[in-house]
Amino acid sequence: MKEIYLNHIAGLMGLKVWQVENCADMFAEGDTIPFISRYRKEKTGGMDDSEVAELKHWVDVFAEMEKRKETVLKTISEAGALTDELRAKIENCVVSSELEDLYLPYRPKRRTRATVAKELGLEPLANAMWTLKARNPRAEAARFVKPGKVEDADAALAGARDIIAERLSETAVVRENLRQIFRARRVVSKVTKKAEGPEADKYRSYFNWSYPLDKVPSHSLLAILRAENEGFLSVSVDSDPERCGKKIYYDFCQAQGYPSGELGEQIREAVDDSFKRLLEPSISSEVLREAKEKADIESIRVFGDNLRQLLLGAPVGQKRTMAVDPGFRNGCKIACLDERGGLLHHTIIFPHPPQNEKVKALMAVQDMIEKYHIEAVAIGNGTASRETVEFFKKVSLPEGCKVWTVSEDGASIYSAS
């Protein structure tokens, strides 16, 4: 792995470069995350499995980026536009958005308004306006009028603005500055017509909802994006068009100089069009995708922490246990086990609707608890779990006997395996 990637990963994760390099080498040799974290601590500096897993993620990210760079360099080189300066910038990139910004002006495009304007021969006019040489743009545009193609000066100026708008949307500085603005804005969700149905109720708390993008909880962001995927919400970044327009115009002026008079008006019009038509949807999608990647990582971390606590929970020990698989229509399946897990008895009770055999079920449970000397009750956390827990509160339990709610994750798969 290249040194620029090693240094970047070390900075991101707060590690030493040698730790990153050793792990990258072991991944390349086919070593797994559990093997590295357990048996190669001297090479990792004592990194745990979660740190090794995160490092593996970044190694994979930069391996893909290196492949992408090869494609980018090849495409730009074939177009005859690859300079030593551009090559150096591309090779030193460690952020995918910066790499794509550098590639954007040279990437093969579908037919756009700008390409149509270029085909009509309006690029020289756009260049003159871009470099502030067209002091009187309308008079300059009159030279490009072609009957049947460019009907008048207004049509020529419109085409030149399309070219300038696309050029602005492909300027790396402009895009990065807008990203910074968008990241500090709010993410907004709005309901769609499909949300009127009952199936959208689980997302109701996110109807017409907004939250600062840089502070939004990972579970909330993933929920609204899932709702958007299902067609119940439309999600966007609440950008500030006026501020963004000023920033784009300022970046243009910093690079090209300050246009005045009619030329300034034409440039401002191109700036507004570039933001509304090209930049806003593109940058909004980028920062939402970036936020989702962070939310995914955070959610996986939280899930891992929760699972660790679940798996490390103290066992109840050698106790006679009543295990209950709760349910409504099909009843609650019960198994009574001895201290070693051996089956003593099994049956089904129906304390819930539609049967509602509460008294019969209560008597049956009471009888089993006394007959088999039950010391602990475990109730699954699936369907009818809460109702079953409430039912067991009415049961007279022996002293020291507790009711536990246990996870059913994987139970169905295990029972059928």
SULBELVEN-V595336 format. One record per backbone hydrogen bond with DSSP energy under -0.5 kcal/mol. NH is the residue of the N-H (numbers start at 1). CO is the residue of the C=O. If there is no record, write none. Layout:
nh | co
NH | CO
NH | CO
This chain:
nh | co
6 | 2
7 | 3
8 | 4
9 | 5
10 | 6
11 | 7
12 | 8
13 | 9
14 | 10
15 | 10
19 | 16
20 | 16
21 | 17
22 | 18
23 | 19
24 | 20
25 | 21
26 | 22
27 | 23
28 | 24
29 | 25
30 | 27
31 | 26
36 | 32
37 | 33
38 | 34
39 | 35
40 | 36
43 | 40
44 | 40
45 | 41
46 | 41
52 | 48
53 | 49
54 | 50
55 | 51
56 | 52
57 | 53
58 | 54
59 | 55
60 | 56
61 | 57
62 | 58
63 | 59
64 | 60
65 | 61
66 | 62
67 | 63
68 | 64
69 | 65
70 | 66
71 | 67
72 | 68
73 | 69
74 | 70
75 | 71
76 | 72
77 | 73
78 | 74
79 | 75
80 | 77
81 | 76
82 | 76
83 | 81
87 | 83
88 | 84
89 | 85
90 | 86
91 | 87
92 | 88
93 | 90
99 | 95
100 | 96
101 | 97
102 | 98
103 | 99
104 | 100
105 | 101
106 | 103
107 | 103
107 | 104
116 | 112
117 | 113
118 | 114
119 | 115
120 | 116
121 | 118
122 | 117
126 | 122
127 | 123
128 | 124
129 | 125
130 | 126
131 | 127
132 | 129
133 | 128
134 | 128
135 | 133
137 | 134
137 | 135
140 | 136
141 | 137
142 | 138
143 | 139
143 | 140
144 | 141
145 | 142
146 | 150
149 | 146
150 | 146
151 | 149
156 | 152
157 | 153
158 | 154
159 | 155
160 | 156
161 | 157
162 | 158
163 | 159
164 | 160
165 | 161
166 | 162
167 | 163
168 | 164
169 | 165
170 | 166
170 | 167
171 | 168
172 | 170
175 | 171
176 | 172
177 | 173
178 | 174
179 | 175
180 | 176
181 | 177
182 | 178
183 | 179
184 | 180
184 | 181
185 | 182
186 | 238
187 | 211
188 | 236
189 | 209
190 | 234
192 | 232
195 | 192
196 | 193
197 | 194
200 | 197
201 | 198
203 | 200
204 | 201
206 | 203
207 | 204
209 | 189
209 | 206
211 | 187
213 | 185
215 | 212
216 | 212
221 | 217
222 | 218
223 | 219
224 | 220
225 | 221
226 | 222
227 | 223
228 | 224
229 | 225
230 | 226
231 | 228
232 | 227
233 | 227
234 | 190
236 | 188
238 | 186
238 | 236
239 | 237
241 | 239
244 | 240
245 | 241
246 | 242
247 | 243
248 | 244
249 | 245
250 | 246
251 | 247
252 | 248
253 | 249
254 | 250
255 | 251
256 | 252
257 | 253
259 | 257
263 | 260
264 | 260
265 | 261
266 | 262
267 | 263
268 | 264
269 | 265
270 | 266
271 | 267
272 | 268
273 | 269
274 | 270
275 | 271
276 | 272
277 | 273
278 | 273
278 | 274
279 | 274
280 | 275
282 | 278
283 | 279
284 | 280
285 | 281
286 | 282
287 | 283
288 | 284
289 | 285
290 | 286
291 | 287
292 | 288
293 | 289
294 | 290
295 | 291
296 | 292
297 | 293
298 | 294
299 | 295
300 | 296
301 | 297
302 | 298
303 | 299
304 | 300
305 | 301
306 | 302
307 | 303
308 | 304
309 | 305
310 | 306
311 | 307
312 | 308
313 | 310
319 | 317
321 | 337
322 | 376
323 | 321
323 | 335
324 | 378
325 | 333
326 | 324
331 | 328
332 | 349
333 | 325
333 | 331
334 | 347
335 | 323
336 | 345
337 | 321
337 | 335
338 | 342
341 | 338
344 | 336
345 | 336
347 | 334
349 | 332
355 | 352
356 | 352
357 | 350
358 | 356
361 | 357
362 | 358
363 | 359
364 | 360
365 | 361
366 | 362
367 | 363
368 | 364
369 | 365
370 | 366
371 | 367
372 | 368
374 | 369
375 | 320
376 | 320
377 | 402
378 | 322
379 | 377
379 | 404
380 | 324
381 | 406
385 | 382
388 | 384
389 | 385
390 | 386
391 | 387
392 | 388
393 | 389
393 | 390
394 | 391
395 | 392
397 | 395
401 | 398
402 | 375
404 | 377
404 | 402
406 | 379
406 | 404
411 | 408
414 | 410
415 | 411
416 | 412
417 | 414
